Structure formats: C-alpha cells, structure tokens
Amino acid sequence: MSLSNPRQVNPATKFIEWSGSKGKFYYYDKTTQDNVYFDDKIYIVPLDELSIIKGFHKQSTSGIYSNEVKNITKEKMIVKSFKGGPITSGLYSEIKGNLEGGKFGKSIYAAMISSDGKELSLVNFQLYGSSLGSFIDSKINVDSGNVVVLSPSTEELKNGATVYFAPKIVKKEVRPDIIDRCKDMDKELQAYLAGYINTSIEEKDQITEAQTENIPNNDDGDDLPF
C-alpha cells in the first residue's frame, strides 16, 4: 500500500449468504446492523468464482471466514472466526482437517438484475453447505453468461434430527441485452481481482478484515452439520 497504490476495496455492494435454517438468502446491512432477508427470487449473471472457507465456530458462536483464492493448490488461506480470531492458515490440503466448523465454499461474484431488468449491481454470494450443493447441481458455468434464478425454499430437508432448507438454483437463457452491461461490470471486477490475487497473504488478510463489516456474521444460531 502507498499513496498511489492504496489498499484495494472490494467492488461488491452486498455479500450474500444462504440461511439453511430460514430458507432464504440474506446480507448484513451495516447501517441498520441487521441481516436483511430476500423473500423473493434473485436474478443474477455470474461473473467469476473463487474458493473460500465458511461455516460456524461453536466455541465463539460466530461465523467463520477466509480470504479468497483462485487456486487452492497454490494460494494460502487464512481462516478466522468473527469473535474467536485466527483458526488456521496454509494451503487447503494442509488445513482442511483443522477448520473447527469451517467448510469449503465458493465466492461467486455476480451482476444482480433488478426486478424490471433495468439496473445491475455487483454483488458477491458466499456459498457453502446446502447452497454450494445446489450451485454445483445446477451446473453453472460462470463463462456462459446465463441468467441464473435463485429462489427461497419452503421444502424441508433433514440431516438426522436437524431440519434445514436448500435454495433452488435454475440456469436460464443467455440475454444478449444484459450481457453487454455485465461485461463492463466484469472489467471492473477483474481489475480488482488482478490486484487482489497478486498481493501477499498478509495483505489479503487485511483486505478480508476490512470487508468483514459487510459480511453476515452467521451468529443467528445457523449451526448446521454440513
């Protein structure tokens, strides 16, 4: 960091997660200091994806998070909990057995489309557990330019005695009228990611720390065994 090269700021306007206990997507509003839940479908065009660690830390009853990586075999990850501090660090293959409730996940950057199709906003989805499973099952290719519909769920699923919900994620057609605007948004994203990926692991950790005020804390009792 310097005067001409300040700390990077993530361009995503919202960091969105899935609540397996409520069956809805949500984000943390730092103005109201509360979680905001989506009651309706969300329409997006995925732009890029990275790997993360997410989950719930029982000892501190708070969420787990990490920096983002493009390549889990080459880039180190620093894993922390919101209230409990550092958990572990290293390549994913080295730390995957010592995550204290953390799970492998995907950080999906996307253009979110307004209900009238006129406005786009750059958002980030932090998918793990049942939401990551739904994303994988939908066979989304971030290079395809497809519109993707993410829906809240009322279908109860069970893991032993635990009842939870998984989102419905459906891939729709490519919309050329929207894609051109998404490409412009992706250029902004890629400029950020190019700088982010090339920073040191310590600088990545500082960037992650700075943006955690926008990320859901997962302290609402969403302690699911997956």
Summary of the structure (lengths in Angstrom):
residues: 226
radius of gyration: 17.1
end to end distance: 37.9
largest distance: 55.2
contacts: 697
relative contact order: 0.24
helix: 21%
strand: 39%
